[in-house]
Amino acid sequence: MDIQAVAFSGHRPKKFPWKYDETSPDCVVLKEALRENLDKFIGQGIIHYLSGMAEGTDIWAAEAVLAARETHKKIKLLCILPCVAQADKWSDASRERYRAILNLADGVFYVNREYRRNCMLERDRFLVSHSTILFAVYNGERRGGTAATVRYARKMGREIFTLAPDTLSLTHETPQKDCIS
């Protein structure tokens, strides 16, 4: 891949101790760590950022990119959506937040028009396939969308940064030589 891009992945609110309470000090600190790591990528000259726009980590990452774009005009937010109906069952406030981000994004791409059984997995694989780096807010569990995305990024030979939501420790994995590119 010639263009460097960072794709974000991570847990939805129900996986965090604070659930949907973004005023929780732990949530505030996690979002600040996300912004600090975004600043490092921007400092490396990376301008393309991909968000799957799920509630929680994906939305926070998208908002961080939009905030950073105010001072770094060249960076681009690309929203990669699993289907048109992704946010249909969310609360009114969450849908408004989602739409506001989509309106400010530099690009919106639908992996599928209609919802289907594997559309979230297809979205996650698209994110990895169209990025050089995966940044995951990930608690290490073996099941779930974030776990599958991290595994797929390893298989595809992507560079992976993992931020543990409980300790805020950051791990970095470089691609293995025997991975598919």
C-alpha positions as CSV (number, residue, x, y, z in Angstrom):
1,M,0.0,0.0,0.0
2,D,1.5,3.3,-1.1
3,I,-0.6,5.6,1.0
4,Q,-0.2,5.4,4.8
5,A,-3.5,5.2,6.6
6,V,-4.5,4.5,10.2
7,A,-7.7,2.5,10.9
8,F,-9.3,2.6,14.3
9,S,-11.0,-0.3,16.0
10,G,-12.1,-0.8,19.6
11,H,-14.8,-1.7,22.0
12,R,-18.4,-0.4,22.1
13,P,-19.6,1.3,25.3
14,K,-21.0,-1.8,26.9
15,K,-17.5,-3.3,27.2
16,F,-16.2,-0.4,29.3
17,P,-16.8,-0.1,33.0
18,W,-18.4,3.4,32.5
19,K,-20.8,2.1,29.7
20,Y,-22.2,5.3,28.1
21,D,-21.1,7.8,30.7
22,E,-18.4,9.7,28.8
23,T,-18.0,12.1,31.8
24,S,-16.4,9.2,33.8
25,P,-12.8,10.2,34.6
26,D,-11.6,6.8,33.1
27,C,-13.4,7.6,29.8
28,V,-12.0,11.1,29.7
29,V,-8.5,9.8,30.3
30,L,-8.9,7.1,27.6
31,K,-10.1,9.6,25.0
32,E,-7.1,11.8,25.9
33,A,-4.8,8.9,25.3
34,L,-6.5,8.3,22.0
35,R,-5.9,11.9,21.0
36,E,-2.2,11.8,22.1
37,N,-1.6,8.8,19.9
38,L,-3.4,10.4,17.0
39,D,-1.0,13.4,17.4
40,K,2.0,11.0,17.1
41,F,0.6,9.6,13.8
42,I,0.0,13.1,12.5
43,G,3.6,14.0,13.6
44,Q,4.8,11.1,11.4
45,G,3.0,12.7,8.4
46,I,0.1,10.3,8.2
47,I,-2.9,12.1,6.9
48,H,-5.6,9.4,6.2
49,Y,-7.7,8.0,9.1
50,L,-10.4,5.4,8.8
51,S,-13.3,4.9,11.3
52,G,-15.9,2.2,11.2
53,M,-18.2,4.6,13.1
54,A,-19.5,2.1,15.7
55,E,-20.5,3.6,19.0
56,G,-17.6,3.9,21.5
57,T,-14.0,3.8,20.3
58,D,-14.8,4.4,16.6
59,I,-16.9,7.5,17.3
60,W,-14.3,8.9,19.7
61,A,-11.5,8.3,17.2
62,A,-13.5,10.1,14.5
63,E,-14.2,13.0,16.8
64,A,-10.5,13.2,17.7
65,V,-9.5,13.3,14.0
66,L,-12.0,16.0,13.3
67,A,-10.7,18.0,16.3
68,A,-7.1,17.5,15.0
69,R,-8.1,18.6,11.5
70,E,-8.9,22.1,12.9
71,T,-5.1,22.7,13.3
72,H,-3.8,20.1,10.8
73,K,-5.8,21.0,7.7
74,K,-4.4,18.2,5.5
75,I,-5.6,15.2,7.6
76,K,-8.6,13.3,6.3
77,L,-11.4,11.4,8.0
78,L,-12.9,8.5,6.0
79,C,-15.9,6.8,7.5
80,I,-16.3,3.2,6.5
81,L,-19.8,2.0,7.2
82,P,-21.1,-1.6,7.3
83,C,-24.5,-0.6,5.9
84,V,-26.8,2.3,5.5
85,A,-28.9,1.3,8.6
86,Q,-25.9,1.1,11.0
87,A,-27.2,3.7,13.5
88,D,-31.0,3.1,13.0
89,K,-31.4,1.5,16.5
90,W,-29.2,3.9,18.4
91,S,-30.6,6.6,20.7
92,D,-31.6,9.9,19.1
93,A,-28.6,11.7,20.6
94,S,-26.2,9.0,19.3
95,R,-27.7,9.2,15.8
96,E,-27.4,13.0,15.8
97,R,-23.7,12.7,16.8
98,Y,-23.2,10.0,14.1
99,R,-24.7,12.1,11.4
100,A,-22.8,15.2,12.5
101,I,-19.5,13.3,12.1
102,L,-20.6,11.9,8.7
103,N,-21.4,15.4,7.5
104,L,-17.9,16.6,8.4
105,A,-16.0,13.6,7.1
106,D,-13.9,13.8,4.0
107,G,-15.4,10.6,2.6
108,V,-18.1,8.1,3.5
109,F,-18.0,4.6,2.1
110,Y,-20.7,1.9,2.5
111,V,-19.3,-1.7,2.4
112,N,-22.9,-2.9,2.0
113,R,-26.1,-0.9,1.3
114,E,-28.3,-3.3,3.2
115,Y,-27.7,-4.9,6.6
116,R,-26.7,-8.5,6.4
117,R,-25.3,-11.0,8.8
118,N,-21.5,-10.4,8.3
119,C,-21.6,-6.8,7.3
120,M,-19.8,-5.6,10.5
121,L,-17.0,-8.2,9.8
122,E,-16.8,-7.1,6.2
123,R,-16.5,-3.5,7.4
124,D,-13.7,-4.4,9.8
125,R,-11.8,-6.3,7.1
126,F,-12.2,-3.4,4.7
127,L,-10.7,-1.1,7.4
128,V,-7.6,-3.3,7.7
129,S,-7.3,-3.9,4.0
130,H,-7.2,-0.2,3.3
131,S,-4.8,0.8,6.0
132,T,-1.2,0.3,6.9
133,I,-1.7,0.7,10.7
134,L,-4.4,-0.6,13.0
135,F,-4.9,1.4,16.2
136,A,-7.1,-0.7,18.5
137,V,-8.5,0.1,22.0
138,Y,-8.6,-3.5,23.0
139,N,-8.9,-5.3,26.3
140,G,-7.3,-8.6,25.1
141,E,-10.4,-10.7,25.0
142,R,-10.4,-13.5,22.4
143,R,-14.0,-13.1,21.1
144,G,-15.7,-10.1,19.5
145,G,-15.3,-7.7,16.7
146,T,-12.2,-6.0,17.9
147,A,-10.4,-9.3,18.6
148,A,-11.3,-10.5,15.1
149,T,-10.0,-7.2,13.6
150,V,-6.7,-7.5,15.5
151,R,-6.3,-11.1,14.3
152,Y,-7.0,-10.1,10.7
153,A,-4.6,-7.2,10.9
154,R,-1.9,-9.7,12.0
155,K,-2.7,-12.0,9.2
156,M,-2.6,-9.2,6.7
157,G,0.8,-8.0,8.0
158,R,-0.3,-4.6,9.4
159,E,1.5,-2.6,12.0
160,I,-0.7,-2.7,15.1
161,F,-0.9,-0.4,18.1
162,T,-3.0,-1.6,21.0
163,L,-4.2,0.6,23.8
164,A,-5.4,-1.3,26.9
165,P,-8.5,0.5,28.2
166,D,-7.9,-0.3,31.8
167,T,-4.1,0.5,32.1
168,L,-3.7,2.7,29.1
169,S,-0.5,0.8,28.3
170,L,0.3,0.8,24.6
171,T,1.8,-2.2,22.8
172,H,3.2,-2.1,19.3
173,E,3.4,-5.0,16.9
174,T,5.4,-4.9,13.7
175,P,4.4,-7.1,10.8
176,Q,5.7,-10.6,10.7
177,K,7.7,-11.6,7.6
178,D,5.5,-14.5,6.7
179,C,2.3,-12.5,6.6
180,I,0.3,-11.8,3.5
181,S,0.7,-8.2,2.3
